[in-house]
Amino acid sequence: MPTLNVFHQQHPEAVIDHPKPERLLQGNPVRRTWNHFNSSRGDVSAGIWACEPGAWRIAFAENKEEFFTVIDGRIRITDAEGSAKEIGPGEAAVIPAGFAGIFEVLEAVKKYYVVVEHG
């Protein structure tokens, strides 16, 4: 029987990483991911992500998209055509499948995320 997944009642270990060197544009920020949920089919994950200031290139697969809400801090996402959007506390956005651009952490950030990967 599936059970409700309440983030504040869980204490997953943080997975720590850095942007891949070939994608790195500024700094070498530490990124921490606390994954709180994986669907039984493996196509949805959700949790909390935090990162220090820095910038790197991103390229989402054609079958992967992410919804997120910034809890603290500020980011800027710039698409391949150079159009930039800043997202701060309480604001939400979706990175669509196939998106390519630059992800920049302007102020240390923490966000809730949901990643969906389509078959």
SVG drawing of the C-alpha trace seen along z (x, -y; Angstrom):
<svg xmlns="http://www.w3.org/2000/svg" viewBox="-2 -38 39 40">
<polyline fill="none" stroke="black" stroke-width="0.4" points="0.0,0.0 1.5,-3.4 2.1,-5.8 2.2,-9.6 5.7,-11.0 6.3,-13.9 9.7,-15.5 10.2,-16.9 9.6,-13.4 12.5,-12.0 16.3,-12.5 18.0,-11.2 21.7,-11.5 22.9,-14.4 24.5,-13.4 27.3,-15.9 28.7,-16.7 30.0,-19.4 29.2,-20.4 31.1,-18.4 34.4,-20.2 33.6,-20.4 30.3,-22.3 31.7,-24.6 31.7,-28.3 32.2,-30.0 33.4,-28.7 33.2,-25.1 30.1,-25.0 29.3,-22.2 25.8,-20.9 23.8,-18.9 20.8,-16.7 18.5,-15.2 16.3,-12.8 13.0,-12.2 11.0,-10.3 11.5,-7.9 8.4,-6.5 8.1,-2.7 8.5,-3.0 11.6,-5.1 10.2,-8.0 9.7,-10.6 12.0,-11.8 11.6,-14.6 13.5,-16.3 15.6,-19.3 18.6,-20.6 21.1,-23.2 24.1,-24.9 26.8,-27.5 27.2,-30.3 28.6,-29.4 27.5,-28.7 27.6,-25.8 26.0,-24.7 22.9,-22.5 21.4,-20.2 18.2,-18.4 17.5,-15.1 14.4,-15.1 12.6,-12.9 13.5,-14.8 11.9,-17.9 12.0,-19.5 9.6,-21.6 11.1,-23.5 10.4,-26.1 13.1,-28.2 13.1,-28.2 16.1,-30.5 18.6,-32.3 18.4,-33.3 19.3,-31.7 19.4,-32.8 18.7,-30.4 19.7,-31.6 18.5,-29.7 20.5,-29.0 19.2,-32.2 20.5,-34.3 17.1,-35.1 17.6,-35.0 15.1,-34.5 15.9,-35.1 14.0,-33.0 14.0,-33.8 12.3,-32.7 8.7,-31.5 9.0,-31.5 8.5,-28.3 9.6,-27.3 9.8,-24.4 12.9,-23.4 11.4,-21.7 12.6,-18.6 15.4,-19.3 16.3,-22.7 19.9,-23.8 21.5,-26.9 23.3,-28.2 22.3,-27.6 23.7,-30.2 23.5,-30.4 23.6,-34.1 23.0,-33.6 23.4,-30.3 20.2,-28.5 17.9,-25.8 15.0,-24.5 12.3,-21.8 12.5,-19.8 10.4,-17.2 12.1,-15.5 10.0,-13.6 11.5,-11.2 9.2,-10.1 9.5,-6.6"/>
</svg>
